[in-house]
Amino acid sequence: MAKLSPTLVAAATLALTSACYTGVANFDTPAKDTAGIADSDPGADSGGGDAGGGGDDGAGDSAGDDHGEPFAPDPGQIRLLSAEEFTNTVQDLLGVKVEAELSYSDRASGYDNSNNAQIDENLLSILYVEAERVAEVYIAERLAADFTCYAPGPALTPACAEAIIDGLGRRAYRRPLTAAERQTLLDFTAAATASEEAADADEIVEALLVRVLMSPHFLYRTEIGAPTADDPSVAELTPFERASVISYALTGSMPDAALFAAAEADELDDETTRAHIRRLLAGPRGRAQVVRFFKQWLRVDELDAMAAHPEDYPKFGAPGVAVGLQGEFAAFVEGVVLDEDATFDELLTRELTFVNKHTAPLYGGAVEDDALQPLDLTGDGRGGVLTLASVMAVHASSSEVARDKPIRRGLLIKNQFQCEEIGLPSGIDVATAAENVLDQVDDFNALTTREQFELIMNQDDLCMTCHKQFMPFGFLWSNFDGLGQFQTHFGDRPLDAAVDELTLDDEVQSFANIMELIPVLADSPQATACFSTNVARFATGRRESSTAEALTAEFAAPLRDGELTVVELFEEILASPELYLREAPSQ
């Protein structure tokens, strides 16, 4: 196909040089100037880790509040599609796979669908080039089948232009086009057809598709809503916004035909909303999205990079080990959380995993097949998600099999189960502390990992003050090496996993090892509240959220008591009316 002519390129990018993109911050800053966006003319395609200061981020304190008390809804927001959401939405809209390597998503909320993601000129250029490529492939492979009116030729007929705009526009914008938007796109195709350069039909459709794919109405999700009759300061999301919240939370993509039809018919009441949530959760994409949540919650998504670049992680030895561990984690989530409908307690205690010939040796066994097989761990001194080799291998040394990593394992508990973040204190001279230790010990490398860290920590009061907040949690895993294999000695030195004076739920306790902590963690009000908060963060894309606090207050206790399973928690959060309320834009 011929490339777009300069005239058509200029026309197609007219929207991109409007206020939405020349003043990027005015459009993609979450919850900013939503009143102006809501009131603008929609037809012009314009208008509108482990950082922290230390302490509780607020998630653990909300359990126990009475549901039904008034709360301040989250502000309205305009969210840039994440890289994953963009890829999936293009695939579902046009049936064309995105090939550009996109990695712009922000993890401020802890998840890659954070509402903090921003767009800049470099990303805009990458997306534009990819939109051109996607449009070319779609025209060559699918357009004629999707729209029988279409035939390559010197011009695009007005009737066929209308069919394409009506067919793709509403799905691309995830809502019906306004009359102004529809007319703008019709005028665009008419102008392209009448241009002096006499573009052919393929070029006209390509320019149209690029314009749609680069429109803010495609690239962004709006969550603004309309003021409610009972309280004008509170807005309720429109049916189409509601459908997008459900769909992107549970599939990472645009609403499917059934959900879109329900929104179009204004049928997304509480009962129908719940039915669609259950339907999507039960489907393959919903299951994959739940796995995606767990991978990001426990940071096991880092295995993806390890499996893709095994040369950078020599501890794995054979490439099949990292791939096998990827499969183990996904199989555990699907088998235990989804198929067995596990409670939070069962998530942390279920004595089951899935192994193949590459990973069975990590558990002291052997199988002959590449296919994953269930392995009963009863009596093996393991149980639940925290003793999976896949989890422990991520939170360990990247190079040495024999070395665990108490910093990462300790922070896993502190951050992901207590919702507390530890900031690096100022004034610490780590290099000097390490040098002092080397001067004191003849063979530092012969020491266990715990012994090494304890020596370094003791060189500086600030080091001790910081590390004692989380490092003891990591020491509990001392009997598991960098691949999650059980060990009793490092060389000839015995390993010590016991920890005294560990604070959990404001109570000081002692534990012999990680297996003693796990049942206490499973019954911890702070841990269940933190988990509920993380599910709410994943659903909302927000780290700080009054909605998440309200939902945590409602569901943490029944989750802890086993009255709600993990999957039911996803359902209840997404079915909650609070999730679809926003602070109304000021007039």
DALIN-V259992 format. One record per pair of residues at least 24 apart in sequence whose C-alpha atoms are under 8 Angstrom apart, sorted by the first residue. I is the first residue (numbers start at 0). J is the second residue. Records with the same first field share a line. If there is no record, write none. Layout:
BEGIN
I=J / J
END
This chain:
BEGIN
0=135 / 201
1=202
2=202
3=202 / 205 / 206
4=196 / 198
6=196
7=191 / 203 / 206
8=206
10=187
11=206 / 207 / 209 / 210
12=210
14=43 / 44 / 45 / 210 / 214
15=213 / 214
17=44 / 45 / 46
18=45 / 46 / 47
19=45 / 46 / 47 / 215
23=118 / 119
26=77
27=77 / 78 / 79 / 116 / 117 / 118 / 219
28=77 / 78 / 115 / 117
29=75 / 76 / 77 / 78 / 114 / 115
30=74 / 75 / 76 / 77
31=76
33=75 / 76 / 77 / 223 / 584
34=584 / 585 / 586
37=223
41=177 / 179 / 180
42=177 / 178 / 179 / 180 / 181 / 182 / 183
43=179 / 180 / 183
44=180 / 214 / 215 / 216
45=215
48=106 / 107 / 109
49=414 / 420 / 421 / 422
50=420 / 421 / 422 / 423
51=420 / 421 / 422 / 423
52=420 / 421 / 422 / 423
53=419 / 420 / 421 / 422
54=419 / 420 / 421
55=417 / 418 / 419 / 420
56=418 / 419 / 420
57=418
58=418 / 528 / 529 / 532 / 548 / 551
59=417 / 418 / 524 / 525 / 526 / 528 / 529
60=525 / 528
61=528 / 548 / 549 / 551 / 552
62=524 / 525 / 528 / 551 / 552 / 553 / 554 / 555 / 556
63=552 / 553 / 555 / 556
64=549 / 552 / 553
65=552 / 553
66=549 / 552 / 553
70=545 / 546 / 549
71=545 / 546 / 582
72=233 / 545 / 546 / 577 / 580 / 581 / 582
73=544 / 545 / 546 / 580 / 581 / 582
74=581 / 582 / 583
75=221 / 222 / 223 / 224 / 581 / 582 / 583 / 584
76=221 / 222 / 223
77=114 / 219 / 220 / 221 / 222 / 223
78=114 / 115 / 116 / 219 / 220 / 221 / 222
79=114 / 116 / 117 / 118 / 218 / 219 / 220
80=112 / 218 / 219 / 220
81=105 / 111 / 112 / 113 / 116
83=251
84=112 / 247 / 251 / 252
85=218 / 252
87=251 / 252 / 253
88=252 / 253
91=252 / 253
92=167 / 170 / 171
93=137 / 141
94=137 / 141
95=133 / 136 / 137
96=133
97=129 / 133
98=129
99=125 / 129
107=542
108=536 / 537 / 540 / 541 / 542 / 543
109=295 / 296 / 536 / 542
110=292 / 295 / 296 / 536 / 537 / 540
112=537 / 540
113=537 / 540 / 541 / 542
114=540 / 541
126=213
127=209 / 213
130=208 / 209 / 212 / 213
131=205 / 209
134=205 / 208 / 209
135=205
138=201 / 204 / 205
150=200
151=199 / 200 / 201
152=199 / 200 / 201
153=197 / 198 / 199 / 200
154=192 / 197 / 198 / 199 / 200 / 203
155=188 / 192 / 199 / 200 / 203 / 204
157=189
160=185 / 188
161=185
168=211
171=211 / 212 / 216 / 217
172=216 / 217
173=217 / 239 / 243 / 253 / 254 / 259
174=239 / 263
222=581
223=581 / 583 / 584
224=580 / 581 / 583
225=583
226=583
231=583
232=582 / 583 / 584
233=580 / 581 / 582 / 583
234=580 / 581 / 582 / 583 / 584
235=579 / 580 / 581
236=579 / 580 / 581
238=262 / 263 / 265 / 267
239=263
241=267 / 579
242=267
244=538 / 539
245=276 / 573
246=279
248=288 / 537 / 538 / 539
249=276 / 279 / 280 / 284 / 285 / 288 / 289
250=279 / 284 / 285 / 287 / 288
251=288
269=574 / 576
272=574
273=570 / 573 / 574
276=570 / 573 / 574
277=570
286=333 / 337
289=332
290=329 / 332 / 333
292=534 / 537
293=332
294=328
296=415 / 533
297=390 / 411 / 415
298=393
299=389 / 390 / 393
301=393
302=389 / 393
312=397 / 398
313=397 / 398 / 399
314=397 / 398 / 399 / 400 / 481 / 482
315=400 / 482
319=357
320=357 / 358
323=354 / 355 / 357 / 358 / 371
324=358 / 388 / 389
325=389
326=353 / 371
327=352 / 353 / 354 / 371 / 389
328=387 / 389 / 390
331=384
336=565 / 566
337=566
340=564 / 565 / 566
341=564 / 565 / 566
342=558 / 561 / 563 / 564 / 565
343=521 / 527 / 558 / 559 / 561 / 564 / 565
344=518 / 521 / 522 / 559 / 561
345=383
346=383 / 384
347=382 / 383 / 384 / 385 / 517 / 518 / 521
348=382 / 383 / 384 / 517 / 518 / 521
349=382 / 383 / 384
350=375 / 376 / 377 / 381 / 382 / 383
351=375 / 376 / 377 / 382 / 383
352=376 / 387
361=388 / 482 / 483 / 484
362=484 / 485
380=514
381=514
382=514
386=483
387=483
388=482 / 483 / 484
389=482 / 483
390=483
391=479 / 480 / 481 / 482 / 483
392=480 / 481 / 482 / 483
394=481
395=480 / 481 / 482
396=481
397=481
399=481
400=480 / 481 / 482
401=480 / 481 / 482 / 489
402=448 / 480 / 481
403=448 / 476 / 477 / 479 / 480 / 481
404=448 / 473 / 481
405=448 / 449 / 470 / 471 / 472 / 473 / 474 / 476 / 477
406=469 / 470 / 473
407=473
408=470 / 472 / 473 / 476
409=469 / 470 / 471 / 472 / 473 / 474
410=469 / 470 / 472 / 473
412=469 / 472
413=469
415=529 / 530
416=525 / 526 / 527 / 529 / 530
417=525 / 526 / 529
418=529
421=465 / 468
423=465
424=461 / 465
426=461
427=459 / 461 / 462
432=456 / 458 / 459
445=489 / 490
446=489 / 492
447=489 / 492 / 494
448=477
449=474 / 477 / 495
471=498 / 501
472=498 / 501
474=498 / 512
475=510 / 511 / 512 / 513
476=512 / 513
477=512
521=559
522=559 / 560
523=559
524=555 / 556 / 559
527=555 / 556 / 558 / 559
528=552 / 554 / 555 / 556
531=555 / 568
534=569 / 572
535=572
538=572 / 573
539=578
546=577 / 578
550=575 / 577
END
